[in-house]
Amino acid sequence: MKLFRRKTASSKACRSEPELAAAERYREGSFSLPLTVEPFEKELYDRLRLAVPVIDAAIMKIIRLTGGFRLICSDERFQERLDYFTENIPVGLTGKSLSVFVDNYLDSLLTYGSAVGEIVINSREGRIEGLYNGDTSKIEVKAGTSPFSRQYLIRSSDGSNVRAAHPERILYSALTGGRSLLRGLPALSGILMRIYECIGQNFDRAGNVRYAVTYKPSENSGEIAFSKERAMQIAREWADGMNSAKYGHVKDFVAVGDVDIKVIGAENQLFDTNVPVRQLLEQITAKLSIPPFLLGLNWTSTERMSSQQADILTSELEYYRRILTPVITDIGNAYLCSEGIEAVCRAEWDNINLQDESALAEARLKNAQAREIELRLEKENN
């Protein structure tokens, strides 16, 4: 197969560098925007997750709730070798195991609407050396000679597009339409961040207490002639009294004459932002399909996940599993082929359990009782 074809003897090294990594290397230390059809979209989603913690938390929750999996080999004799591969395959520079690769793959899929990876092959031994999570902004997917074949164009260091030398090693997936899960959220998040910015400014203005000290000299007592000197003396004493609090001392301020002291901004009230902030967060959580209380948004005192909510969330997670399953099985089958094993594998996901164990046990009991009643009625009728 082309996937494990050995290179000629003129090859300089026995280890193949990922093509996607080579295409990204020229961007190290650069602050330029990624070269995509929509240049600002990837950068926008990265900043969106950084600026709005609830969005980043929701994506991480989805990744964790998607759950784990195990590759099952059709030939039980090689199951132990397949398990060792899935648990110890290197991923990039710091990762290890197929689960780490899938988590990063799903993270890119949710954030950017597409994900790309690569199976790195040792050119001398013809075996899988590791897995690599690529940058979707460095690859362009086009239709090949048939509607079901793909061509991968990788952007090189000079900005030109180079066809991937080994397209059979590239793993690519996209959400419906290739649209990011965060599509439509930048406008709402922009309003939310403006509200938070105004809250900060209001607390700088009114929350950090400032005082206005006004001295009004009496016209009949001749204080006007010495008003400047007395105002400066009052200012020094007031500053000394305020600074003494920094050192844990309490110092009274005593003044003679008509002296008025007010708190600046005390007559103004801060705006109640609970309603607009909650409305925006409701829209964000609805787009991310995560129950609010899982993100720490407790809008009711007794909020919990109902069976209907659990079913809806389970269907969302099953959708992501259906996208990831072909990628996982392709990697497992590629490993078996590289080892010369005539077998195939399938992905077996962990059960998604979002319900209370007591509720599930009660439901199973009622179903068993219903079946018993049905069997009894059938016997009586017969």
CORSULBEL-V94330 format. One record per residue. N is the residue number from 1. OMEGA is omega in degrees with one decimal (NA if undefined). Layout:
n=N omega=OMEGA
n=N omega=OMEGA
This chain:
n=1 omega=179.6
n=2 omega=-176.2
n=3 omega=-176.1
n=4 omega=177.8
n=5 omega=-178.9
n=6 omega=177.6
n=7 omega=-179.6
n=8 omega=-176.5
n=9 omega=-178.9
n=10 omega=178.9
n=11 omega=-175.5
n=12 omega=-176.7
n=13 omega=-178.7
n=14 omega=-179.4
n=15 omega=-177.5
n=16 omega=176.2
n=17 omega=178.1
n=18 omega=-179.8
n=19 omega=-179.9
n=20 omega=178.5
n=21 omega=178.7
n=22 omega=179.5
n=23 omega=-177.9
n=24 omega=-170.2
n=25 omega=-175.3
n=26 omega=-178.6
n=27 omega=-179.1
n=28 omega=-179.2
n=29 omega=-179.5
n=30 omega=179.0
n=31 omega=179.0
n=32 omega=-178.7
n=33 omega=-179.9
n=34 omega=-178.4
n=35 omega=179.4
n=36 omega=177.5
n=37 omega=172.8
n=38 omega=-166.9
n=39 omega=-173.0
n=40 omega=-171.4
n=41 omega=-178.7
n=42 omega=178.3
n=43 omega=180.0
n=44 omega=-178.9
n=45 omega=176.5
n=46 omega=179.8
n=47 omega=179.6
n=48 omega=177.9
n=49 omega=179.3
n=50 omega=-174.5
n=51 omega=-176.3
n=52 omega=-175.7
n=53 omega=-177.1
n=54 omega=178.0
n=55 omega=178.1
n=56 omega=179.0
n=57 omega=-179.9
n=58 omega=179.5
n=59 omega=178.2
n=60 omega=176.4
n=61 omega=-179.8
n=62 omega=-179.2
n=63 omega=-178.9
n=64 omega=-179.0
n=65 omega=177.7
n=66 omega=171.8
n=67 omega=-179.1
n=68 omega=-177.5
n=69 omega=176.2
n=70 omega=176.2
n=71 omega=-179.3
n=72 omega=-179.6
n=73 omega=178.9
n=74 omega=176.8
n=75 omega=-174.4
n=76 omega=-179.0
n=77 omega=-175.7
n=78 omega=-178.7
n=79 omega=-179.5
n=80 omega=178.1
n=81 omega=178.5
n=82 omega=177.2
n=83 omega=178.6
n=84 omega=179.1
n=85 omega=-177.2
n=86 omega=-178.0
n=87 omega=-171.7
n=88 omega=180.0
n=89 omega=178.4
n=90 omega=178.1
n=91 omega=-179.0
n=92 omega=-177.6
n=93 omega=-170.9
n=94 omega=-174.4
n=95 omega=178.7
n=96 omega=178.7
n=97 omega=179.6
n=98 omega=179.1
n=99 omega=178.1
n=100 omega=178.3
n=101 omega=-178.2
n=102 omega=177.6
n=103 omega=177.6
n=104 omega=179.5
n=105 omega=178.7
n=106 omega=177.1
n=107 omega=177.3
n=108 omega=-179.1
n=109 omega=-179.0
n=110 omega=-174.2
n=111 omega=-173.4
n=112 omega=-179.2
n=113 omega=177.5
n=114 omega=179.7
n=115 omega=-179.3
n=116 omega=176.8
n=117 omega=-178.4
n=118 omega=172.7
n=119 omega=-177.0
n=120 omega=-175.3
n=121 omega=171.3
n=122 omega=-171.8
n=123 omega=-179.1
n=124 omega=-177.0
n=125 omega=-178.8
n=126 omega=-179.5
n=127 omega=179.5
n=128 omega=-179.2
n=129 omega=-179.3
n=130 omega=177.9
n=131 omega=-176.3
n=132 omega=174.4
n=133 omega=-175.6
n=134 omega=178.8
n=135 omega=-176.2
n=136 omega=179.1
n=137 omega=-178.7
n=138 omega=-176.5
n=139 omega=177.8
n=140 omega=-176.8
n=141 omega=177.8
n=142 omega=177.5
n=143 omega=-180.0
n=144 omega=-178.2
n=145 omega=177.6
n=146 omega=-179.2
n=147 omega=-175.1
n=148 omega=177.3
n=149 omega=-176.4
n=150 omega=170.0
n=151 omega=-178.9
n=152 omega=176.9
n=153 omega=-177.5
n=154 omega=-178.4
n=155 omega=-178.3
n=156 omega=-175.7
n=157 omega=-179.8
n=158 omega=177.6
n=159 omega=179.8
n=160 omega=179.6
n=161 omega=-180.0
n=162 omega=179.1
n=163 omega=-178.8
n=164 omega=-178.5
n=165 omega=-178.7
n=166 omega=-179.7
n=167 omega=-179.7
n=168 omega=179.0
n=169 omega=-175.7
n=170 omega=177.5
n=171 omega=-176.2
n=172 omega=176.9
n=173 omega=178.5
n=174 omega=172.3
n=175 omega=-179.3
n=176 omega=-178.0
n=177 omega=-178.0
n=178 omega=-177.9
n=179 omega=179.9
n=180 omega=174.1
n=181 omega=-177.9
n=182 omega=-179.4
n=183 omega=-178.0
n=184 omega=-178.4
n=185 omega=-178.5
n=186 omega=-178.9
n=187 omega=178.7
n=188 omega=-179.3
n=189 omega=177.0
n=190 omega=176.8
n=191 omega=-179.9
n=192 omega=-179.5
n=193 omega=176.3
n=194 omega=177.3
n=195 omega=179.0
n=196 omega=178.5
n=197 omega=178.0
n=198 omega=177.3
n=199 omega=178.0
n=200 omega=178.9
n=201 omega=179.0
n=202 omega=178.2
n=203 omega=173.6
n=204 omega=-177.0
n=205 omega=-174.0
n=206 omega=-177.9
n=207 omega=175.6
n=208 omega=-167.6
n=209 omega=173.5
n=210 omega=-173.9
n=211 omega=173.2
n=212 omega=-179.2
n=213 omega=-176.0
n=214 omega=178.2
n=215 omega=-179.2
n=216 omega=-179.2
n=217 omega=179.3
n=218 omega=-177.9
n=219 omega=-174.6
n=220 omega=-174.9
n=221 omega=178.6
n=222 omega=-179.1
n=223 omega=-176.3
n=224 omega=-177.9
n=225 omega=-179.2
n=226 omega=-175.4
n=227 omega=-178.1
n=228 omega=-179.5
n=229 omega=-179.3
n=230 omega=177.6
n=231 omega=178.4
n=232 omega=178.0
n=233 omega=176.9
n=234 omega=-179.6
n=235 omega=179.8
n=236 omega=-179.2
n=237 omega=178.8
n=238 omega=178.3
n=239 omega=179.3
n=240 omega=178.4
n=241 omega=178.8
n=242 omega=-179.3
n=243 omega=-179.0
n=244 omega=179.4
n=245 omega=179.3
n=246 omega=-177.2
n=247 omega=176.8
n=248 omega=179.7
n=249 omega=176.4
n=250 omega=-176.8
n=251 omega=-179.4
n=252 omega=177.0
n=253 omega=-178.0
n=254 omega=-180.0
n=255 omega=178.5
n=256 omega=-179.4
n=257 omega=-177.6
n=258 omega=-179.9
n=259 omega=-177.8
n=260 omega=-178.8
n=261 omega=179.2
n=262 omega=174.4
n=263 omega=-178.7
n=264 omega=177.6
n=265 omega=-177.4
n=266 omega=-178.2
n=267 omega=179.1
n=268 omega=179.0
n=269 omega=176.8
n=270 omega=179.8
n=271 omega=175.0
n=272 omega=-176.2
n=273 omega=-177.5
n=274 omega=-176.0
n=275 omega=-179.6
n=276 omega=179.0
n=277 omega=179.0
n=278 omega=178.4
n=279 omega=179.2
n=280 omega=179.5
n=281 omega=176.1
n=282 omega=177.8
n=283 omega=-179.3
n=284 omega=-179.2
n=285 omega=176.5
n=286 omega=178.7
n=287 omega=-178.0
n=288 omega=176.0
n=289 omega=177.8
n=290 omega=176.2
n=291 omega=-174.2
n=292 omega=-174.2
n=293 omega=175.0
n=294 omega=178.8
n=295 omega=179.7
n=296 omega=179.2
n=297 omega=-177.8
n=298 omega=-178.3
n=299 omega=174.7
n=300 omega=-174.6
n=301 omega=-176.8
n=302 omega=-176.5
n=303 omega=176.2
n=304 omega=-177.0
n=305 omega=176.5
n=306 omega=179.8
n=307 omega=178.5
n=308 omega=177.6
n=309 omega=179.4
n=310 omega=178.4
n=311 omega=179.9
n=312 omega=179.3
n=313 omega=177.5
n=314 omega=177.9
n=315 omega=176.3
n=316 omega=-179.5
n=317 omega=177.2
n=318 omega=177.6
n=319 omega=178.6
n=320 omega=177.8
n=321 omega=179.4
n=322 omega=177.8
n=323 omega=-176.1
n=324 omega=-174.7
n=325 omega=178.2
n=326 omega=179.3
n=327 omega=-178.9
n=328 omega=-179.2
n=329 omega=176.5
n=330 omega=179.0
n=331 omega=179.0
n=332 omega=178.7
n=333 omega=177.0
n=334 omega=177.5
n=335 omega=-179.5
n=336 omega=178.8
n=337 omega=-179.6
n=338 omega=178.2
n=339 omega=-179.8
n=340 omega=-178.8
n=341 omega=178.6
n=342 omega=-179.6
n=343 omega=176.4
n=344 omega=-178.9
n=345 omega=175.7
n=346 omega=-179.0
n=347 omega=177.4
n=348 omega=-175.9
n=349 omega=173.4
n=350 omega=178.3
n=351 omega=175.3
n=352 omega=-177.8
n=353 omega=179.8
n=354 omega=-178.3
n=355 omega=173.7
n=356 omega=179.5
n=357 omega=179.3
n=358 omega=178.8
n=359 omega=178.0
n=360 omega=179.0
n=361 omega=178.7
n=362 omega=178.1
n=363 omega=177.8
n=364 omega=178.3
n=365 omega=179.7
n=366 omega=177.7
n=367 omega=178.5
n=368 omega=177.8
n=369 omega=178.4
n=370 omega=178.0
n=371 omega=178.9
n=372 omega=178.1
n=373 omega=178.9
n=374 omega=178.5
n=375 omega=179.3
n=376 omega=179.8
n=377 omega=178.1
n=378 omega=178.2
n=379 omega=179.8
n=380 omega=180.0
n=381 omega=179.3
n=382 omega=NA
